[in-house]
Each structure stands twice: as C-alpha cells, then as structure tokens.
Amino acid sequence: MTATLDPHHAAPAPEDERVPHNTAAEQSVLGGVLTGGSDTVVQVQELVSALDFYRPAHQVIFEAVCALADRGDPHDATAVHAELVKRGDAVRVGGALYLHTLTEAIPTAANAGFYAKIVADQARLRRIMTAGIHAAQMARTAEGDLEDIATRATEEMERAAFPQTRDADDTAAIGEDAEYWDYLSTPHDPAELVVPPYTELAEIMPSLTPGELTTIAGRTGVGKSVCATDFARHAAIVQGHTVLYVSLEMDRMMMLNRIYAAEGRIPYSAFKKKAFTDRQWEDLTAARQRVAGAPLHISTPSACTVAKIRARIRSLERRGALPKLVIVDHIGRMTSSARVETRAQEVSRFTWGLKEIARDHHIAVVAVCQINRGPEHRADPVPTSADLKDSGSIEEDSGSVLIVHRPDRGQPEHERAGEVDLVVAKNREGPAGGTVLLSHQLHYQRFRDMPTG
C-alpha cells in the first residue's frame, strides 16, 4: 500500500517531507484496528501510542478506537464515528467517509502489527530529530552550566534513541518465576558486596544495598565526613571496589591529606605543616603503595548538581569502571538549575535524583548531610532520622540513615575523647536500628572499632 488516502470532508494539514513519517502505514494501522477484533487493538497498542502517529487526525482516531476497545464496545468505522461526533472531533478528522476509506487501506487486519512497527520506527526517528534540534538550541543559547547542558542533551538523545519498549513482559503469572528461584538459589558473592568499615556496624547492616540511598548525618565537627571517607577507603582499598567520592567541601589536596593521614596513621597536623619525621615518611611511602592502586576516584566539582554527578558516573562507566559506591559530601552544598519555592523542595530534588542514580545504575549511593539543633533542646539528645536538616525527603528516600553522635555520658572530656556513637537511625534491610560505639582517631582522620578486652 503506497497511495496516500485523503479525507474528502477535511483536507489534512500540509506534511513536511523532511520529517520522518509514513502516512500509508498509519492509514493501514487504523484500517486494521477498525476492521479487526480487540486482539488486533491490543497487538497494536503494544507497539504504538496515539502520539506515535504523525497526522493529528490519525492520533484522534486511534484514541477513539482505544477508548471504545477499553470499554469493551464495538470499534468499527460506524462506532468510532459516533464516538468522534460525541467528542466533537468528527469533522476535523474527515468524517464518516474517511473512516470507511481507512477500512480499505489494509487487505487484512492480521497485518496491522507489521504496519504498526513502521509507524513506531518513524516516530522514533522524529524523536531523535527533535532531540537533536533541542540539543542544538541549548548549545546555541548556552544558558546555564556547560555540564548540565551536555548532560541534558545526552539524556534526551538517549531517551529518544532507546525508548522503553511497550510489551507484555511487565506482567506475568506468579508461577512464572524460574528466574526468581535461580536468583534465590545463587548465594551472594561476598567479593561483590560493599561492606561497612566497622565490624559491629556490619553485624547490623551487612552491606550497602545496590539501588539504595544511604545517608550519613551529623552535626558540624563530629566527624560525618571522616565516617564517609572510612566507607570510601574500606570499599576501594580493602575490598577493591570502584568508588567515586564527590567532595563539595574539600579540594583534592585536602582529600588526599585526609586519606593518607588515615592510611598512614600520621597526624593530620603534619600534613598542614608539611613537616614529617623520618618514620612518618616511611609510613607515608607504605600508605602510598596501598592507595595508589586503589580504584578510588575523587571529584571536586563546583556548583555541583545531580546532573554533574551522573555525568561523572557515566564518564567512569565509559572507561569500564562503573562505581559500586558513590559518596556525595555533602548534600547541603549541592545546587540546582531548577526554580523551586523552598529549600526543602530543592533538597527533595537532590535526594530523589541521587536515589534515581542508585536505582538506574544498580549501585550504592551515600549522601552526607547535617542534622538540625533540635536534639540539643530535648531531654534525650540522641538524634533520630527525623532530625535531618532541610527536608524530610532525606529520611523518606534513604534506605538507611547513620548518625554520627558525640554523646556526653557525664564523664570529663579527657575520658570520653576517644568515643563516638554511630546511631543506626533507619535500616530498611535489617534490624530497626541500634548504636555502634566507635573509637575516633580524628587526629588521624578516621574512626576505628572500639578495642575489646
């Protein structure tokens, strides 16, 4: 079928031959659903939606057919015309004559799926072309951050070029579960898990769950970033996992100072002064041998957005090094190009964006954030997940929440200087919560398990 059938009652809008489309295929699809049964409509719906048709009149007709079929009503030319009259659309699509002409556009309804695939392919080409035009416009105006422009253009092109398929694979009987039982019967590979760096914490939370957002929170100065760095060092240096640490508070030099102080057990003050003893130089050299080969990547972007973090991950993925763990320190320093009414709405966008990153790439994401001053004025000053600063969405979107807390146990400062509580305020994958007592060695920029015995 190659001829274009035009309605007699209403001439179609001029068609731009430079835009991908196939009018004859669209007419054949409509002819198929008008003459075929409900199975034909279902088959076509799995391949195309109304917006996949190039002609607006064809979009309207297809919507009417689907509405009738969904109600279980007849959807032949006469029934569809009545539906279009009711909607006030009959004249603008060509009237009853055009509908009856469409029924002659296809020899048999059995071929409707073949023509629907052509319509879907042409729609895909139009979306690719539109994404390219939009990318060119963004590049020409250059409004906003370059990383954001590049990320948005890439994402739009990917969505256009590789759309999610509309098929029946999203629905299955509960007994069709062979893959599920294969999954259950295959033990976790311990080497693939991102394990917490503290023994007692690992008993409560054996690993960071891929696809989940974990939050590490605390007041300024208690060591929440030290805790996050411990997670990064353990995952990359001890376990050998690829880690991306996005630092929004410290530059690369400061991050290296912190990592080498912790690994070499060298006072952080020595790095600030650049004054090392011979023994410290030996420890630093040994630490470098361990650190240099670790897949730990440090990113220190300015005006960091969710799009920038996603761009960093994709860059590593293109190099064959998709991170198993991404740490963002901290969420309060992130920015957004979108206009929002409140800070809570903005933070909500950040947490949801980070959760989407975790889910899309099936990786663990850790966000560092602050807690508010509420616990200071309570009888029980131990923070909870409800005390996270700026937005309730942080707690809502996080699978686990860890809070670094320096408690006052009624002891003199010098007797409790080496203790810190890590409060497991939320743990979706295991026990409801708990508190892990750690030994803080902030002069080395690290936490350690409390000594036993």
C-alpha positions in Angstrom: 0.0 0.0 0.0 1.7 3.2 -1.1 -1.0 5.6 -2.1 -2.0 8.3 0.4 -5.7 8.4 1.2 -7.1 11.9 1.9 -10.4 12.6 3.6 -13.0 14.3 1.4 -14.6 16.3 4.2 -11.4 17.9 5.6 -8.0 18.3 3.9 -5.1 17.1 6.1 -2.5 19.7 7.3 0.5 20.0 4.9 3.1 17.4 5.6 6.7 18.2 5.9 8.6 15.7 3.8 11.7 16.4 5.8 10.1 15.0 8.9 10.2 11.2 9.1 6.7 9.7 8.7 4.8 7.1 6.6 1.2 8.2 6.1 0.3 5.0 4.2 1.5 2.9 7.2 -0.5 5.0 9.6 -3.7 4.5 7.5 -3.1 0.8 7.3 -2.8 0.6 11.1 -6.0 2.4 11.6 -7.7 0.3 8.9 -6.5 -2.8 10.9 -7.9 -1.7 14.2 -11.2 -0.6 12.6 -11.7 -4.0 11.0 -10.0 -6.3 13.4 -11.1 -7.5 16.8 -10.0 -6.5 20.3 -6.9 -8.7 19.9 -5.8 -6.5 17.0 -6.2 -3.4 19.1 -4.1 -4.9 21.9 -1.4 -6.0 19.5 -1.1 -2.5 18.0 -1.2 -0.8 21.4 1.9 -2.8 22.4 3.7 -1.2 19.5 2.4 2.3 19.2 0.6 5.0 21.2 -1.6 7.8 19.7 1.3 10.3 19.8 3.4 8.0 17.5 1.1 8.9 14.6 2.4 11.9 12.6 -1.1 13.2 11.4 -3.1 14.8 14.2 -6.3 13.4 12.7 -4.8 9.9 13.0 -3.9 10.5 16.6 -7.6 11.4 17.4 -9.0 8.4 15.5 -6.6 6.0 17.3 -7.5 7.5 20.7 -11.2 6.9 19.9 -10.6 3.3 18.9 -8.7 2.6 22.0 -11.3 4.2 24.3 -14.0 2.1 22.7 -11.9 -1.1 22.9 -11.1 -0.4 26.6 -14.8 -0.2 27.4 -15.5 -3.4 25.6 -17.6 -1.6 22.9 -17.5 -2.2 19.2 -14.8 -0.1 17.5 -15.7 -0.4 13.8 -16.0 2.7 11.5 -19.6 3.4 12.4 -19.0 3.1 16.2 -15.8 5.2 16.0 -17.6 7.9 14.0 -20.3 8.1 16.7 -17.6 8.4 19.4 -15.9 11.2 17.4 -19.2 13.0 17.0 -19.8 12.8 20.7 -16.3 14.3 21.3 -16.8 17.0 18.7 -13.9 15.7 16.5 -15.7 14.0 13.6 -15.5 16.8 11.1 -11.8 17.6 11.7 -10.7 14.0 11.1 -12.6 13.7 7.8 -15.9 12.4 8.8 -17.5 9.0 8.2 -16.3 8.9 4.7 -12.6 9.0 5.7 -13.2 6.3 8.4 -14.8 4.0 5.9 -12.0 4.7 3.4 -9.4 3.7 6.0 -11.0 0.2 6.3 -10.0 -0.3 2.7 -6.3 0.7 3.4 -5.3 -2.8 4.6 -6.1 -6.2 3.0 -6.4 -8.0 6.3 -6.3 -6.9 9.9 -3.7 -9.6 10.6 -1.1 -7.2 9.0 -1.8 -4.4 11.4 1.2 -5.3 13.7 3.6 -5.1 10.7 2.5 -1.6 9.8 2.4 -0.5 13.5 6.1 -1.3 13.7 6.8 1.0 10.7 4.8 3.8 12.5 6.7 3.2 15.7 10.1 3.4 13.9 9.1 6.6 12.1 8.0 8.2 15.5 11.4 7.1 17.0 13.2 8.9 14.2 11.2 12.0 14.7 12.0 12.0 18.4 15.7 11.6 17.6 15.5 14.6 15.2 13.6 16.7 17.8 16.2 15.8 20.5 19.0 16.9 18.1 17.3 20.2 17.3 16.8 20.8 21.1 20.4 20.0 21.7 21.5 22.4 19.0 19.3 25.1 20.6 20.7 24.6 24.0 24.2 24.7 22.6 23.4 27.9 20.7 22.0 29.8 23.6 24.4 28.3 26.1 22.2 29.2 29.1 23.3 27.5 32.3 26.2 25.3 33.3 28.0 23.5 30.4 28.0 20.2 32.3 24.2 20.5 32.7 23.7 21.3 29.1 25.8 18.4 28.0 24.0 16.0 30.4 20.5 17.1 29.4 21.3 16.9 25.7 22.8 13.4 26.2 19.9 12.2 28.3 17.3 13.5 25.8 19.1 11.8 22.9 19.3 8.5 24.8 15.6 8.6 25.7 14.7 9.3 22.0 17.1 6.7 20.5 16.4 3.9 23.0 12.8 4.2 24.3 11.4 1.7 26.7 9.6 -1.0 24.8 5.9 -1.4 25.2 5.4 -5.1 25.6 3.8 -7.6 27.9 7.0 -8.5 29.8 5.9 -6.3 32.7 3.1 -8.7 33.5 3.5 -12.4 34.4 1.7 -15.0 36.4 3.2 -15.6 39.8 4.1 -19.2 38.9 6.3 -17.9 36.0 9.2 -17.5 38.4 12.1 -19.6 37.3 14.4 -16.6 37.2 13.4 -15.7 40.7 14.2 -19.1 42.1 17.5 -19.1 40.3 18.2 -15.7 41.9 17.4 -17.1 45.4 19.5 -20.2 45.0 22.6 -18.3 44.0 24.4 -17.1 47.1 25.7 -13.6 47.3 29.3 -13.3 46.2 31.0 -11.6 49.3 33.5 -10.1 47.0 30.7 -8.1 45.2 29.2 -6.6 48.4 30.1 -3.1 49.7 30.7 -3.9 53.4 30.7 -1.2 56.1 34.2 -0.5 57.5 33.2 -1.2 61.2 32.8 -4.7 62.5 29.8 -4.0 64.8 28.0 -2.0 62.2 28.4 -4.8 59.7 26.5 -7.1 62.1 23.6 -4.7 61.9 23.9 -3.7 58.3 25.9 -6.4 56.5 26.3 -4.4 53.3 25.2 -1.3 51.4 22.3 -2.3 49.1 22.7 -1.6 45.4 20.0 0.7 44.2 19.5 2.3 47.6 20.5 5.7 49.1 22.2 5.6 52.5 22.6 8.8 54.5 25.4 9.6 56.9 24.4 12.6 59.1 25.8 14.6 62.0 26.5 18.0 63.5 29.3 20.1 62.2 32.7 18.9 63.6 31.6 15.5 64.9 33.2 13.5 62.0 30.5 12.7 59.5 32.9 13.3 56.6 35.5 11.2 58.4 32.9 8.4 58.5 32.1 8.8 54.8 35.8 8.7 54.0 36.2 5.5 56.0 33.5 3.9 53.9 35.3 5.0 50.7 38.7 3.8 51.9 37.4 0.4 53.0 35.4 -0.2 49.8 38.3 0.9 47.5 41.5 0.0 49.3 40.4 -3.1 51.3 37.7 -4.5 49.0 39.0 -3.3 45.7 35.6 -1.8 44.6 35.5 1.2 42.3 34.4 4.2 44.4 33.5 7.8 43.3 33.9 10.3 46.2 32.3 13.7 45.3 33.6 16.2 47.7 31.9 19.6 47.8 33.6 20.9 50.9 37.3 20.0 50.4 39.5 20.3 47.4 41.5 17.4 46.0 44.6 18.3 48.1 42.7 18.3 51.4 41.1 14.9 50.5 44.4 13.4 49.8 45.7 14.7 53.1 42.8 13.1 54.9 43.2 9.8 53.1 46.9 9.5 53.6 46.7 10.6 57.3 44.2 7.8 57.9 46.0 5.1 55.9 49.5 6.0 57.3 48.3 6.8 60.8 50.1 10.1 60.6 48.7 13.1 62.5 46.7 15.4 60.2 48.6 18.4 61.6 51.8 17.1 59.9 50.1 17.5 56.5 49.1 21.0 57.3 52.6 22.0 58.3 54.3 19.7 55.7 56.6 18.6 58.5 57.2 14.9 58.7 59.6 12.8 60.7 61.7 10.1 59.0 59.3 7.4 60.4 56.3 9.3 59.1 57.9 9.5 55.7 58.3 5.7 55.8 54.7 5.2 56.8 53.5 7.7 54.2 55.5 5.8 51.5 54.0 2.5 52.6 50.5 4.0 52.5 51.0 5.3 49.0 51.8 1.8 47.8 48.4 0.7 49.1 46.4 3.7 48.0 47.9 4.3 44.5 46.5 1.1 43.1 43.0 1.5 44.6 40.1 2.4 42.3 39.1 5.4 44.4 38.2 8.4 42.3 37.9 11.9 43.8 35.7 14.6 42.2 35.6 18.1 43.5 33.1 20.0 41.2 31.9 23.5 41.8 28.2 24.3 41.7 27.5 20.6 41.8 24.2 19.3 40.5 22.7 15.8 40.3 23.4 16.0 36.5 27.1 16.6 37.2 27.3 13.6 39.5 25.5 11.4 36.9 27.9 12.7 34.2 30.9 11.7 36.4 29.5 8.2 36.8 28.9 7.9 33.1 32.4 9.0 32.4 33.8 6.3 34.6 31.4 3.8 33.1 32.6 4.6 29.6 36.1 3.8 30.8 35.0 0.4 32.1 34.9 1.5 35.7 31.3 1.9 36.9 31.5 2.7 40.6 29.9 0.2 43.1 29.8 3.1 45.6 29.2 6.8 45.1 29.6 9.2 48.1 28.3 12.8 48.0 29.8 15.0 50.7 27.6 16.8 51.4 24.1 17.2 50.1 23.7 20.7 51.6 26.3 22.0 49.2 24.5 20.8 46.1 22.9 23.3 43.7 20.1 23.2 41.2 19.3 25.0 38.0 15.6 24.5 38.5 13.4 27.1 40.2 11.9 26.0 43.5 9.9 27.7 46.1 11.6 26.4 49.2 14.9 24.8 50.3 13.0 21.7 51.3 11.8 21.3 47.7 15.3 21.7 46.4 16.8 19.1 48.8 13.9 16.8 47.8 15.0 17.0 44.2 18.6 16.2 45.3 17.7 13.1 47.3 15.3 11.8 44.6 17.9 12.4 42.0 20.6 10.5 44.0 18.1 7.7 44.6 17.4 7.5 40.8 21.2 7.3 40.2 21.4 4.4 42.6 18.5 2.6 41.0 19.4 3.3 37.4 23.0 2.1 37.8 22.2 -0.5 40.5 24.9 0.9 42.8 25.1 2.1 46.4 24.9 5.8 46.9 25.9 7.5 50.2 24.9 11.1 50.9 26.3 13.1 53.8 24.1 15.7 55.4 23.7 17.7 58.6 21.3 17.4 61.4 19.4 20.3 63.0 19.8 21.6 66.5 16.6 20.1 67.8 18.2 17.3 69.8 20.2 19.8 71.9 16.9 21.0 73.5 15.4 17.6 74.2 15.7 15.6 77.3 17.1 12.8 75.2 19.7 14.5 72.9 20.3 11.4 70.8 19.5 12.4 67.2 16.9 10.5 65.1 16.3 10.3 61.4 13.6 13.0 61.9 16.4 15.5 62.8 18.0 15.5 59.3 18.4 19.1 58.2 16.5 20.9 55.4 14.0 18.2 54.2 12.0 15.2 55.4 12.7 13.7 51.9 16.2 12.7 53.0 14.8 10.3 55.6 12.0 9.2 53.2 14.3 8.5 50.2 17.1 6.8 52.3 17.1 3.1 52.8 19.5 3.5 55.8 20.4 6.5 58.0 23.5 6.6 60.1 24.1 9.5 62.5 27.5 10.3 64.0 26.9 11.5 67.6 29.4 12.6 70.3 27.5 11.8 73.5 28.0 13.4 76.9 28.0 10.4 79.2 28.7 12.5 82.3 32.4 11.9 82.0 35.2 14.5 81.9 36.1 15.4 78.3 39.5 13.8 78.5 38.0 10.5 79.5 35.5 10.3 76.6 37.6 12.0 73.9 38.1 8.6 72.2 34.4 7.6 71.9 31.8 8.3 69.3 28.4 6.8 68.7 27.2 5.8 65.3 23.4 5.7 65.6 21.7 3.4 63.1 18.5 5.5 62.9 17.0 3.7 60.0 17.9 0.3 58.4 15.4 -0.9 55.8 17.3 -4.1 55.1 17.8 -5.4 58.7 17.2 -4.6 62.3 15.3 -1.4 63.0 18.3 0.3 64.5 21.0 0.3 67.1 24.1 2.2 68.3 27.6 1.3 67.4 30.3 2.5 69.8 33.4 3.6 67.8 36.9 4.8 68.7 37.5 8.1 67.0 41.0 9.0 66.0 40.3 12.4 64.5 44.0 13.3 64.6 44.4 10.5 62.0 41.1 11.5 60.3 39.4 8.1 60.9 37.2 6.0 63.1 38.0 2.5 64.3 36.3 -0.4 66.1 36.4 0.0 69.8 39.2 -2.2 71.3 37.9 -5.3 73.0 39.1 -6.6 76.4 
